[in-house]
Amino acid sequence: MALPPKQVGTFMPSEISFLAENTLVTIIPRQAMEPIELIGGTIPSIRPMRRIEVPIWVAILLKKQSRCNIVPPDWLSEENLKITYDAEAANMTRFSGNLPWEWVEVGELILGSAPDDLSSPPHVIRNLLRDIREVRQAKARAGLKNLNESYLQLDNVGAMELNEIRSFVTMSMNQLRTMQSTREGAEVHDADIGPSDQDEDDGDDDLLQESYDDSMRTATTYPDSYDTVRHNSSSRLGSESASTDRERSSIPPHSSSNHHSVASVSHMSTQNRSRSALPQPPIYTDDNDDGEDEDNDMEIDENYLHAVNGN
Amino acid sequence: MGDERDLEIDDLINNLDKEYHSAHPATNGSYLTIQKSRELNSLIQLWTHERTCPDILPYAHELLDTILDRVRGQIEVIEEYTTSADSSGNAKLKVLFVETELERVKFLVRGYLRARIHKIDNYYMHILNNPDVQRKLSQSELRYTKRRANQLKRYYNLRFLSSLPQLLQRLDDTAGGLQMVDEPDLDEVVFIRVLRDAPGEVDLGNDDKIELRKGNIYVLPYRVIRQYVDDGDVQLV
């Protein structure tokens, strides 16, 4: 009530953009202006042709009145954007550190309000920004496969990019966490489906069977729909460890040594156990999810992984 | 003659001063300006935190009072302009900036209060049961919580509770191991950005440990990072 639903637990793009408008940007004033006292600081006295840093919203207001030119930040030049694009495309597992936190919003604001101040034609910059955005979005999506209930590292992600995946990530992680805690609470053969068996490939059938049994056994404790989710995710676990690559399977899940190398989305704490739920987020299906469906799940999952590993 | 020259020199010095300041925007700010922008940044952070944090955070009395004082001051500035006869371009421009910024600040304050009311609406029962939580609210928020609780209770009673068996009439039942009172879930995950290197490692349980290095961005349960947020090492985003 107090908050519109689309503002609960997340921000609207316009709000993110609003925040970015407080970033400082350099302007070259064309006309003098007396200092102005504001709530959050003072706009210093402005003299023609003397470069000065002001918040973007001030710059845009001045620009609209043709009282200044905006100096685009260095990273927004054609040359630097090309370098950034190459850097982004070269490494598909981490975000490059070439862009500032508010790069999406600032880019849009400057393109929108001062296209004539850019050093290159606006459409060139726009295209470059879009390309970079798409590469990075692809990475973010690929990284979501590694979601788990423990944590996720997203260094160098932008504010807007973060906000785009926020709802999905929070929802999934909270869901995974609930499943995890329920599983622990149930204490039924937890060790069998727990991390300790994950680095062995041979026990798949047993694993499957165990987890299946496990879910059946605990079925009485939980609503049917809930059980289906558990069931799905546990069974996919089996297929997951079957197709995990050697490197991954040799790392004991929960290993604290992982976090040294992680710097990107796709490395977020490689816990196979929780990767399982990702290709499809937990869906509350009817409880007629029988063995057949389970097999299908497995196949899809394997193909999916092959495709991913193929990349 | 002598006087005139002195005046000229004064002017020159003044101009030099001004030139120096506008050429060095970083040093331009007087202490007050720096203080002000720090306060604005705190307000922004307050708003983002309140929106992203699952828990109700302590009400920022001091900051809000300062900001609201200045809001009133700026409104007076605008009123002065509208009543004065000064309609020169510069005065107009000045008011434009003052008004724009005023709206921006008001948006933040409103957003902050609304985010809090949203949580209060959800957890009013929990708040009223816990004096600790009540201390986090401002006077008017607490008044609001109490009135809301009373009204809801009256309404439920009137509508249906009174026709239920006595046993089922409670609104804060804990029978059957189920809590009827909603509480903030501190294990909900939050997005954080590390503002400065923090000593030690954060223990996430399950043998997972992470280090907090400046610029890192993580998603993790609020509970494990709470202390760092309070200390200002990390920021919720």
Interface residues (C-beta under 8 A of the other chain):
Chain A: M1 A2 L3 Q7 V8 G9 F11 E15 F18 L19 E21 N22 M33 E34 I36 E37 L38 I39 G40 G41 T42 I43 P44 S45 I46 R47 R50 I52 E53 W57 V58 L61 Q65 W101 S150 Y151 L152 Q153 L154 D155 N156 V157 A159 L162 R166 V169 T170 M173 N174 R177 H254 S255 S256 H259 S269
Chain B: K18 E19 H21 S22 A23 P25 A26 N28 G29 S30 L32 T33 I34 K36 S37 E39 L40 N41 L43 I44 T48 R51 T52 I67 R70 V71 Q74 V77 N90 L93 K94 L96 F97 V98 T100 E101 L102 R104 V105 F107 G111 R114 A115 I117 H118 D121 D187 E188 V189 F191 R193 L204 G205 N206 D207 D208 K209 I210 E211 G215 N216 I217 Y218 V219 L220 P221 V237
